[in-house]
Amino acid sequence: QLHSDVDKGDGSIKYILSGEGASSIFIIDENTGDIHATKRLDREEQAYYTLRAQALDRLTNKPVEPESEFVIKIQDINDNEPKFLDGPYTAGVPEMSPVGTSVVQVTATDADDPTYGNSARVVYSILQGQPYFSVEPKTGVIKTALPNMDREAKDQYLLVIQAKDMVGQNGGLSGTTSVTVTLTDVNDNPPRFPRRSYQYNVPESLPVASVVARIKAADADVGPNAEMEYKIVDGDGLGVFKVSVDKDTQEGIITIQKELDFEAKTSYTLRIEAANMHVDPRFLSLGPFSDMTTVKIIVEDVDEPPVFTSRLYSMVVSEAAKVGTIIGTVAAHDPDASNSPVRYSIDRNTDLERYFNIDANSGVITTAKSLDRETNAVHNITVLAMESQNPAQIGRGYVAITILDINDNAPEFAMEYETTVCENAQPGQVIQKISAIDKDDPPNGHQFYFSLTAEAANNHNFTLQDNK
């Protein structure tokens, strides 16, 4: 209520109001000076209103007092609940963390007046998530409340945190938020092979670098904490096999480094170790972060083709050799334990003219036709060796037969000579030089002797000079 000392209560004074919210939010009784609010006020929308008032003479409408300014302050009541503006929250904390490890801080804001009463004084409590986690009432810091929380048993927790104003007393307003806490992995699980021993069968024909087996040590951890390396620590297969790790699956891949031979060795034993690469010293008491297993590799016999004693046989024979002359012998054997008898033949694609024969049982090669060095000086033939019990198994040997020369070709003139001479040629004038060739292959070069035939020698017009 506004009141002027000039006002005697006889109705000669009237009051008027101007400023923020005048006539819309606040109205004044012009006779009594009583000020009323026309609607509910919200401090959180506007906490102060500045108004001006005047007292006027009703007849002259002139001020009877100087204009006065006054402030209406809206007194707070607890009509706003706390709100988590950043929620819902997600956070992570390492598994096996000690009790009291900080996880995340949540914050609730209350729109009520923090300077008046307890309307904006918030207290935090945990509604869901016990006994694993707790929250500090004043700060909203969430902490672990149980030791040895194991990610491998349960890796995610859903917490519900409440913020209550009025310092948590009865009648206070409250708000909630959710916090999803994920346990992050630590290396608290050693690798362990599911079995103490493994056995794999491998054919002896498997090529070098082939994968023989994949083994895996189980590790419940993830990421870098589950990374491991494998190595062969003992056994008679150390130089024959090697083990490496598949980075994606963390499996140990056993591969061949040398050719296998069932006839030489029928089995190998490997002692293989799997060890974590990133060990956490806190958990060494859980046992060694490595494990061992035994891998036995059985070499299976494969029916192999006959093998020749030499990759290439070199033989020589004279071109004068008679049909049936022995040139040489090839030999092959079955490398398998059965040592099956071997039969020989010539691959006729390499001896189309059938110059040679081979004894099916002994491997003796003989001539089947007359040879001519001047037609073909070297014959490259392929000899086949077949297992008598399994003709599909064929070995191949290669024979180079060099034909030795004999002097079986007469000299020939290098060309047809047709000589002309002038009728006035002088005696002793050279009119033609003659040369000869020979298809044979002499060790030190040919030496020819030239002479005139008997009937030409009787012609005294010409002579021949032999230069040997």
VEXMAR-983217 format. One record per atom (N, C-alpha, C): residue in one letter; y negated, z, x negated. Coordinates in steps of 0.1 Angstrom, whole numbers, plus 5000, padded with zeros to 4 digits. Layout:
<atoms>
AYZX;...
</atoms>
This chain:
<atoms>
Q501250004992;Q500050005000;Q498850004991;L497849914995;L496549914988;L495549984998;H494650054991;H493650125000;H492350134992;S491250104999;S489950104993;S489250234998;D488550304988;D487750424992;D486750395003;V486250265003;V485250235013;V485850235027;D487150215028;D487850205041;D487850335048;K487150345060;K487050475067;K488050475078;G488850365079;G489850365090;G489350315103;D488150255103;D487550205115;D487750055117;G488549995109;G488849855110;G487849755105;S486849815098;S485749725093;S486149655080;I487249705074;I487649645061;I488949565064;K489049445057;K490349375057;K490749345043;Y492049345042;Y492649325028;Y493349185028;I493149115016;I493748985014;I494448995001;L495548904999;L496348904988;L496448754982;S496448744969;S496648604963;S497448624950;G497848514945;G498648514932;G500148474935;E501048504925;E502448464926;E503148514938;G503648424946;G504448464958;G503648514969;A502248514968;A501448564980;A501648474992;S501848545003;S502048475016;S503448415018;S504148385007;S505548335008;S506548445006;I506448514995;I507348624992;I506748764997;F505548774994;F504848904997;F503748875007;I503648965017;I502548955027;I501849095028;I500549095032;I499849215033;I499349235047;D499449355052;D498749385065;D497349395063;E496549305068;E495049305065;E494349425070;N494949495079;N494249625084;N494649745076;T495849755073;T496349885066;T496449865051;G496549745046;G496849725031;G498249735027;D499149755037;D500649765034;D501149625029;I501849635018;I502449505012;I503949505015;H504449395021;H505849385024;H506549265017;A507749275013;A508549165008;A509249095020;T509148965020;T509648895032;T511148855030;K511648865017;K513048825015;K513648915003;R514948905001;R515548974990;R515148914977;L514849004967;L514348964954;L515548974944;D515448884934;D516548874924;D515848894911;R516049014904;R515449034891;R515848924881;E517148874882;E517648784873;E516948644874;E516348624886;E515548494888;E514148524882;Q513448634887;Q512148664882;Q511948814883;A511648874871;A511549024870;A510149074873;Y509148994872;Y507749044875;Y506948944883;Y506148994891;Y505148914899;Y503748964897;T502748884893;T501348924892;T500548884904;L499948984910;L499248954923;L497749004921;R496948954930;R495548994930;R495149034945;A494349144946;A494049194960;A492549214961;Q492049194973;Q490649214976;Q490449284989;A489449374989;A489049435002;A487649375006;L487649315018;L486449245023;L485849315035;D484549295036;D483849345049;D484249245059;R484849295070;R485349205081;R484249125087;L483049175088;L481949105095;L481249005085;T480949045073;T480248955064;T481248875055;N482548915054;N483548855046;N483248865031;K482448965028;K482048985014;K482849095008;P483149084995;P483949194988;P483249324989;V483949434991;V483349564990;V483849634978;E484749574971;E485349624958;E485549504949;P485549524936;P485849414926;P487349374929;E487649244926;E489049204928;E489949284918;S491149324922;S492049404913;S493349324912;E493949334900;E495149274897;E496249374895;F497449344901;F498449444899;F499849364898;V500849434892;V502149374889;V503249444897;I504049364903;I505149414910;I506449394901;K507049494897;K508249484888;K509449504897;I510449414895;I511649424903;I512649514896;Q512949624902;Q513849714896;Q515349664897;D516049674886;D517449614885;D518449694893;I519349624899;I520549694904;I521749614898;N522849674898;N524049614892;N524649514902;D524149394901;D524649284910;D525149164903;N525449174890;N525949064882;N527149114874;E528249044875;E529449084868;E529349024854;P530049084844;P530049024831;P530848884831;K530348794823;K531048664822;K531248624808;F532448564806;F532848514793;F532448364792;L531248334786;L530748204787;L531548104777;D532248164767;D532948074758;D534448064761;G534848134771;G536348134774;G536748004782;P538047974783;P539148054777;P539248034762;Y539848124755;Y539848124740;Y541248084736;T541348024724;T542548004717;T542348054702;A543448114697;A543348174684;A544748174677;G544748184664;G546048194657;G545948314648;V547148364645;V547348474636;V548648464629;P548748484616;P550048474609;P551148564615;E552348514617;E553448604620;E553648714609;M554248824613;M554548934604;M553249004599;S552048974606;S550849044601;S550949194604;P550349274595;P550349414597;P549549454610;V549849574615;V549149624627;V547649634624;G546749584633;G545349594631;G544749474626;T545549364624;T544949244619;T544149174629;S542849144626;S541949084635;S542348944639;V542348914652;V542748784657;V541548694661;V540748754670;V539548674674;V538648774682;Q537348744682;Q536448834690;Q535948754702;V536048824714;V535548774727;V534248844730;T533448764737;T532148824741;T531848794755;A531448894763;A531048874777;A529548904778;T528848834786;T527448854788;T527248894803;D526248994805;D525949044818;D524449014821;A524148944832;A522748904834;A521849024838;D522449144841;D521649254845;D520749304834;D519849404837;D518849444827;D519549544817;P519549504804;P520149584794;P519349714791;T518049714795;T517149824792;T517149934803;Y517849904814;Y517749994825;Y519150034829;G519450154829;G520750204833;G521850144825;N523050134832;N524250094825;N524749954831;S523949894838;S524349774845;S524849664836;A524349664824;A524749554814;A525549604802;R525949734803;R526749794792;R528149764795;V528749674786;V530149624789;V531149694780;V532249724786;V533449774779;V534649674781;Y535349654770;Y536449554770;Y537749634771;S538649564779;S540049624780;S541049504781;I542349534778;I543349424778;I544149454790;L544249344799;L545049354811;L546449304809;Q546549204801;Q547849144798;Q547949104783;G549049144777;G549249114763;G549749234755;Q549849344762;Q550349464755;Q551949454755;P552549524746;P552049604735;P551749524722;Y551649394724;Y551549314711;Y550149314706;F549149324715;F547749314710;F546949424717;S545849454711;S544849544716;S543449484715;V542449544722;V541149504721;V540249624718;E539249604710;E538349714707;E537349724719;P537149834726;P536449844738;P534949804736;K534349834725;K532949804724;K532649664718;T533449614709;T533149494702;T533849374708;G534949394715;G535749274720;G536549214709;V536849274698;V537649224687;V539149254691;I539949144692;I541349154695;I542149164682;K543049264682;K543849284670;K545349294673;T546149274663;T547549294665;T547949434667;A548849464675;A549249604678;A550649634675;L551449534672;L552849564668;L553149494654;P553949564646;P554349504633;P555449404635;N555649314625;N556749224624;N556949134636;M555849084641;M555948984652;M556448854646;D557548804652;D558348694645;D558048564653;R557448464646;R557148334653;R558448274657;E559548294649;E560848224653;E561448284666;A561048404669;A561448464682;A560548424694;K559248434691;K558248394702;K557048354695;D556548234698;D555448184689;D554048184697;Q554048214710;Q552748214717;Q552648324727;Y551448374729;Y551248484738;Y549948454746;L550048484759;L548848474768;L548248604771;L547048634766;L546348764769;L545348744780;V545148844788;V544048854797;V543148974793;I541848944790;I540949044786;I539849064797;Q539649194800;Q538649224810;Q537349284804;A536249244809;A534949304805;A534449374818;K534049504817;K533549574829;K532249644825;D531249624834;D529949694831;D529949834836;M528849894836;M528650044839;M529550124830;V529650074817;V530450144807;V531850164811;G532350074820;G533750084825;G533950184836;Q532850254841;Q533050354851;Q533450294865;N533850374874;N534150324887;N532950274894;G533150164901;G531950094908;G531349984899;G531749974887;G531249874878;G531849734882;L531149624878;L531649494881;L532449444868;S533349354871;S534149304859;S534349154860;G534649104848;G535048964847;G536248954836;T536948844837;T538148834828;T538148694821;T538848684811;T539048554804;T540548564798;S541048444795;S542348434789;S542248394774;V543148444766;V543148424752;V544648374749;T544748254744;T546148204740;T546248224725;V547148314721;V547248344707;V548648284702;T548448204692;T549648134686;T549948204672;L551248234670;L551648294657;L551848174648;T551148174637;T551348074627;T552448114617;D553048004611;D554248034603;D553948084590;V554848174585;V554848214571;V556348204566;N556548194553;N557848164548;N558648294548;D559148334559;D559948454560;D561448434563;N561848304562;N563248264564;N563748184552;P564748234545;P565348154534;P566148044540;P566347934532;P567247824536;P568647874535;R569447834544;R570947864544;R571747744548;F572747714540;F573747604544;F574547664556;P574747584566;P575647624577;P577047644573;R577547574562;R578947584558;R578947604542;R579947674538;R580147704524;R580647584516;S581247484523;S581747364517;S581847244526;Y581647134520;Y581747004528;Y582646914521;Q583246814528;Q584046714522;Q583746574528;Y583646474519;Y583346344523;Y584246244516;N584646144524;N585546034518;N584645914515;V584845854504;V584045744499;V584945634494;P584845504498;P585645404492;P585145374478;E586045334469;E585745314455;E584845194454;S584745104464;S583944984463;S582545004467;L582145124471;L580745144475;L579745114463;P578745034466;P577844994455;P577045114449;V576545104437;V575645204431;V574445214439;A573845334440;A572645364448;A572945384463;S574245364467;S574545384481;S574545534485;V574145564497;V574245704502;V575645744505;V576045854499;V577445904502;V577446004513;A576346094514;A576346204524;A574946254525;R574646314537;R573346384539;R573746534543;I573246624536;I573546764539;I572146834541;K572246944549;K570947014552;K571147164553;A570247234546;A570247374547;A569247414558;A569747504567;A568847534579;A567747634575;D566547604579;D565347694577;D564547694589;A564447814595;A563747834608;A562247814606;D561747814594;D560247794593;D559947654595;V558547624595;V558147494597;V557147454586;G556847314586;G555847274577;G556147294562;P555147324554;P555347354540;P556347464537;N556447564547;N557347684545;N558747644546;A559047524552;A560447484553;A560847374543;E559847334534;E560047234524;E561047284514;M561947204510;M562947254500;M563347134491;E563947174479;E564447074470;E565947104468;Y566647004465;Y568147014463;Y568346974448;K569347034442;K569846994429;K571247024427;I571946944419;I573346964415;I573347054403;V573947174405;V573847274394;V575147284386;D576247224392;D577547234385;D578447134391;G579647114385;G580647034390;G580946914381;D582046844384;D582446734375;D581846604379;G580946604389;G580246484394;G578846474390;L578446554380;L577046564376;L576446434372;G577146354364;G576546224360;G576846104369;V577746134379;V578146024388;V577346014401;F576846134405;F576046144417;F574746214415;K573846184423;K572546254423;K572146294437;V571246404438;V570846444451;V569346444451;S568746394462;S567246394464;S566946444478;V565746474481;V565346524494;V564646424502;D564946414515;D564246334525;D563046414530;K561846364526;K560646444529;K560446474544;D560946374552;D560746394567;D561746484573;T562946484569;T563946564576;T564446684568;Q563946694555;Q564346804546;Q565846804543;E566546684545;E567946674542;E568146644527;G569246684521;G569646644508;G570446524509;I570046414502;I570746284502;I571446264489;I572846254490;I573646244479;I573946094477;T573646034465;T573845894463;T574645874450;I575245754449;I576145724437;I575245674426;Q575445714414;Q574745664402;Q575645574393;K576945594394;K577845504386;K578945454395;E579545344391;E580645284399;E581845374400;L582445384411;L583645464413;L584945384410;D585945454405;D587145384403;D588345484406;F588945454418;F590045534423;F591145554412;E591445444405;E592445454395;E592145544383;A590845564381;A590445654370;A590245804375;K589645814386;K589445954392;K589345954407;T590146044413;T590246034428;T589346134435;S588746224429;S587846324436;S586846384426;Y585746424432;Y584746494425;Y584246614432;T583846724425;T583346844431;T581846864426;L580946894436;L579546924433;L579147054438;R578447134430;R577847264435;R576347234437;I575847234449;I574547194452;I573747314457;E572447324452;E571547434456;E570447374464;A570047454474;A568847414482;A567847534480;A566647514476;A565647624474;A564347584480;N563647684487;N562347664492;N561347634480;M560347544483;M559447514473;M558247604472;H557947674484;H556747764485;H557247894490;V557447984480;V558048114484;V556848224485;D556948304495;D555948414498;D556548544491;P555848594481;P556348714474;P556548834484;R555848834495;R556048954504;R557448964510;F558148854510;F559448844517;F560648834508;L560448854495;L561548834485;L562648934488;S562249044495;S563349144498;S564349094508;L564048984515;L564948934525;L566048854519;G566048844505;G567148774499;G566648654491;P567448594483;P566948474475;P566548364485;F565448294482;F565048184490;F565748054486;S567048064483;S567847954480;S569247974484;D570047874484;D571447884489;D572347774482;M573647804481;M574547714474;M575647674483;T576147544481;T577247504489;T578047414479;T579347384483;T580247304475;T580447174483;V580347064476;V580546934482;V581746864475;K582846834482;K583946764476;K583946614480;I583946524471;I583946384474;I585246324470;I585946274481;I587246214479;I587046064477;V587546004466;V587445854464;V588645794470;E588445694479;E589445624486;E589845494479;D591145464478;D591545344471;D591245224479;V590745124473;V590444994479;V591244884472;D591844794480;D592644694474;D591744594466;E591744594453;E590844514445;E591444394440;P590744284439;P591344154434;P591744174419;P592644084414;P593044084400;P591844074391;V592044134379;V590944124369;V591544054357;F590743954352;F591143884340;F590843964327;T591543954317;T591344024305;T590043984298;S589543864301;S588343814295;S587543744306;R586143764304;R585343694314;R585343544312;L585443504299;L585443364296;L586443334284;Y587343244287;Y588343194277;Y587843064271;S587843064257;S587442934250;S588742884244;M589042754247;M590242684241;M589942554236;V590742504226;V590542364221;V591842294221;V591742154223;V592842074223;V592441934218;S593341864210;S593041734205;S593141634216;E592241534215;E592341424225;E593641344224;A594341364212;A595541294210;A596741374216;A596441494221;A597541574226;A598341504237;K599741514236;K600541454246;K600541534259;V600941474270;V601041534283;V602041654281;G601641774286;G602541884285;G602241974274;T601241934265;T600842024254;T600242154259;I600742264253;I600142394256;I598742414250;I597742444258;I596442464253;I596142614250;G596542704259;G596242844258;G596842924270;T596543054270;T597143134280;T595943224286;V595943244299;V595043344305;V595943454311;A595343574312;A596043684317;A595143774327;A595743814338;A595043894348;A596044004353;H595444114357;H596344224363;H595744284375;D596544334384;D596044404396;D595544544391;P594244584394;P593744714389;P594244824398;D594844794409;D595244904418;D596444974413;A596745094419;A597845174414;A599145094417;S599245014427;S600444934430;S600744834420;N599744784412;N599944694401;N600844574406;S600344514417;S601144404423;S601144284413;P602344204413;P602444084404;P601343984408;V600943904398;V599843804399;V600343664397;R599843574406;R600243434404;R598943354401;Y599043254392;Y597943174388;Y597843034394;S596642984395;S596442844399;S595042804394;I594842664394;I593542614390;I592742574402;D591542614402;D590642574413;D590342424411;R590942344419;R590942194417;R589542134419;N588542214425;N587242174426;N586542164412;T587142234403;T586642234389;T587442144380;D588542084386;D589341984378;D589841874387;L588841804392;L589141694402;L590041594397;E590041554384;E590941454379;E592341504375;R592541644377;R593841704374;R594241674360;Y593441704350;Y593741694336;Y594741804332;F594641924339;F595342034334;F596342094344;N597342164340;N598242244348;N598242384343;I598642484352;I598842624348;I600142674353;D600942744345;D602142804350;D601842924359;A602342914371;A601943014382;A602243154377;N603343174370;N603743314366;N603243354352;S603143264342;S602843304329;S601343294325;G600643204333;G599243174330;G599043084318;V600143014314;V600042914303;V599442784308;I598342744301;I597642614305;I598142504297;T598542384303;T598942274296;T598242144300;T598342034292;T597741914296;T598541844306;A597941784316;A598641704327;A598341554326;K597341524318;K597041374316;K596541354302;S596541234297;S595941204284;S594441234285;L593941284274;L592541324273;L591741224265;D590441214268;D589541124260;D588241194258;R588041234245;R586841304242;R585541234245;E585741094244;E584541014246;E584141004261;T585041034270;T584741044284;T584241174288;N584841284283;N584441424286;N584841514275;A583841564268;A584041644256;A584441784259;V583941844270;V584241984274;V584641984288;H585742054292;H586142074305;H585942224309;N585142254319;N584942394324;N585742414337;I586842484336;I587642504348;I587742654352;T587942674365;T588142804370;T589542834373;V590042944369;V591442984371;V591543094382;L592343074392;L592443184402;L593743264400;A593543394402;A594643484401;A594843554414;M596043544420;M596243594434;M597343704433;E597043814441;E598043914442;E599243854451;S600443874446;S601543814454;S601743894467;Q601344024468;Q601544094480;Q600444074490;N599244044485;N598044014493;N597343894488;P597743774492;P597043654487;P595543644490;A595043724499;A593643724502;A592843784490;Q593443864482;Q592743924470;Q592843824458;I591743764455;I591743654445;I590743694434;G591143694422;G590243704410;G590043574404;R588843564397;R588443434391;R588243454376;G588843354368;G588543354354;G588043224350;Y587243214339;Y586543094336;Y587043044322;V587442914321;V588042864308;V587142744304;A586742744291;A586042624286;A586942564276;I587342434279;I588342364270;I587542254263;T587442274249;T586742174241;T587742074236;I587441944237;I588341834233;I588041794219;L589041804209;L588741764196;L588941614194;D588041564185;D588041414183;D589141364174;I589641244177;I590341164167;I589741024166;N590040954155;N589440824153;N590340724161;D589940714173;D590740624182;D589840514188;N588640494182;N587840384186;N587340304174;A587540164175;A587040074165;A585540064165;P584940034154;P583540014154;P583139894163;E581939894168;E581439784177;E580039744171;F579739614173;F578439574169;F577439634179;A576239664173;A575239734182;A574839644193;M574839514191;M574339414201;M574939284199;E574739184208;E575139044206;E574038984197;Y574538924186;Y573538864177;Y573438714179;E572238664180;E572038524180;E570938484171;T571338424160;T570438404148;T570038254147;T568738244144;T568238104142;T567738094127;V567737974121;V567337954107;V566637824106;C565537814099;C564837684097;C565637594087;E565637464090;E566437374081;E565937374067;N564637414065;N564137414051;N564137554045;A565037644050;A565037784045;A565537774031;Q564937864022;Q565337874008;Q566637944007;P567437913997;P568637993994;P568338143991;G569138223996;G568938373993;G568038434004;Q567538364013;Q566638414024;Q567438494034;V567038624037;V567738704047;V567338654061;I568438624068;I568138564082;I568538664093;Q569338774090;Q569738864100;Q570238994094;K569939104100;K570539234096;K571439274107;I572639314104;I573639354114;I574039504113;S574139574124;S574539714124;S575639734134;A576339854132;A577539874140;A577440024146;I578240054156;I578340184162;I579840224164;D580140354166;D581440394168;D581440514178;K582240504188;K582240614198;K582840744193;D583540734182;D584140864177;D583040944171;D583441074167;D582541174163;D582941224149;P582541144138;P583041184125;P582241314120;P582941394112;P582241514107;P581041484099;N580941374091;N579841364082;N579141224084;G579141174096;G578441054098;G579340934095;H579140824102;H579940704100;H579540624087;Q580540564082;Q580340474071;Q581140344073;F580340234076;F581040104080;F581140014068;Y582139924068;Y582339824058;Y582239684065;F581339594060;F581139464067;F581739354058;S582339254065;S582839144057;S582839024067;L582938904061;L583038784069;L584438754072;T584738704084;T586138674088;T586538554079;A587838534078;A588438434069;A587838294072;E587638254085;E587138124087;E585738114084;A584938224085;A583538214082;A583338214067;A584238284060;A584138294045;A584238154038;N584838054045;N585037924040;N583737844041;N582737894049;N581537824051;N580537864039;H580237774030;H579537814018;H578037814020;N577637784033;N576137784036;N575637934037;F576438024040;F576038164043;F576838264035;T576138374031;T576938484025;T576538614032;L577338714030;L577038844037;L577038954026;Q576039044026;Q575939154017;Q576339274024;D577339344019;D577839474025;D577139594019;N576339664027;N575639784022;N576339914024;K577639904028;K578540024030;K577940104041;
</atoms>
